Amino acid sequence: MLKISNVEKGSVAKVVGLQKDDEIVRFNGEQAKDMLDVAYFDSQANFSVTVNRSGEEVSFHVKKDAGEPMGWDFYDECYIEPRWCANKCVFCFVDQLPKGQRKTLYVKDDDWRLSFVSGNFVTLTNVSDEEVQRIVEKKFSPLYISVHATDEQLRKTLLGNPKARPIMPLLKTFAENGIYMFTQIVMCPNLNDGKQLQKTLTDLFGLYPYVKNVAVVPVGLTKHRSCLYNITPVDEKVASETVDFVERFDKDCFAKTGKHFTYCSDEMYLYANRDVPDFECYGDFEQLENGVGLIADFRYQFNLAFRDAVSAKHGSFSVVTGVSATPLMQETLQKAKEKFPNLEANVITVKNKFFGETVTVAGLVVGADIVETLQHTQNVGDTLLLPRVMLREIEDVFLDGMTLQQLKETTGKKIIVVADGYEFCQALMECD
């Protein structure tokens, strides 16, 4: 159902004659499927739309500038419900969650439509031939694709899905039809590293520039893995070897194209005890949400604000973060204190008891672990600085269900949530 909830005054939709509660049934004479069709035709210059209005079908012709918005809104129930994942990945993070959490945490979505709309990574194992044709015809691009391995038997093992659709023919079809793709590899030692990693990267680079780039991310393992596939954790040696190989591969790619193609996530560099590449190496930071370039971007954004900083803010501050980000936060505070010695700020490192101490990223720190850490920490500032990645995108709640308001009430502290290095600097310093 695609039912219009509002038509803006003076909009194209209003001028055409569309009304609130019109239900769209066809575009250009073809059945309207979902909100992707709405998004597609909203960007077109000329098309017809047929609606069901009080039981009768009424058709309208739309003529406007390409990209000019229609000015219509739709009821919440019209938006895409995620398609359930058909895989049983050996590294699936949902399978590694503790029991008894809120139901939304256990949702396994694998929907190419959300890949296009929101940048979610999907495996494409449940995409039909009809949907492939739809992607190609309407140029739903870019897509974000979890490849993991291009050796099909290995990929089926990693996905836990012996019926998984072969990935390379699908990627080639998209490339041949001008669909751009961002890809990722969750690297599992002794499974898809070494020669298999080389094969996967080589195959993907063969589809450049339509495969725009690939991120190599270390497998994340929690303490809740009883009865699950036995995966070797990524240690410093494995991470160092992976970083070396990926950087060599990318150097060859850059020599051929003038663009960086292969990246390791920041977490891989942290495991390897190595500093991340310079800001310029990350291009347009297209895989930032995948943890690629976060540190470089944080430093860059902080420096942008820091050059305009004129004084430290009054009060005392504690930066709350995970184990991995602690060195970066300490480095940043040290730089700030060299310019403003009166800045009262420290770093509080939260070890992850909820998922297990092998999980060190700030984005997986939960509220209960913050509370426990603060209870056993001296010199906690009057104001806590928390990274936005600790909270859900659409609401201020941690992964364990604790809300930001509950954390404030429990700790009695003022809390500032910062999204990047620029906001971090502004939270601590007065800037012109």
Buried (B, 14 or more C-beta within 10 A) or exposed (E): EBBBEBBEEEBBBBEBEBBEBBBBBBBEEEEBEBBBBBBBBBEBEEBBBBBBBEEEEBEBEBEBEEEBEBBBEBBEEBEBEBBEBBBEBBBBBEBBBEEEBEEEEEEBBBBBBBBBBEBBBBBBBBBEEEBBEBBBEBEBBBBBBBBBBBBBEBBBBBBBBEEBBEBBEBBBBBBEBEBBBBBBBBBBBEBBBBEBBEBBBEBBBEBBEBBBBBBBBBBBBBBBBEEBBEBEEBEEEBBBBBBEBBBEBBEEBBEEEEEBBBBBBBBBBBBBEBEBBEBEBBBEBBBBBBBBBBBBBBBBBBBBBBEEBEEBBEEBBBBBBBBBBBBBBBEBBEBBBEEBEEBBBBBBBBBBBBBBEBBBBBBBBBBBBBBBBBEEBEEBBEBBBBBBBBBEEEEBBBBBBBBBEBBBEBBEBEBBBBEBBBBBBBBBBEBE
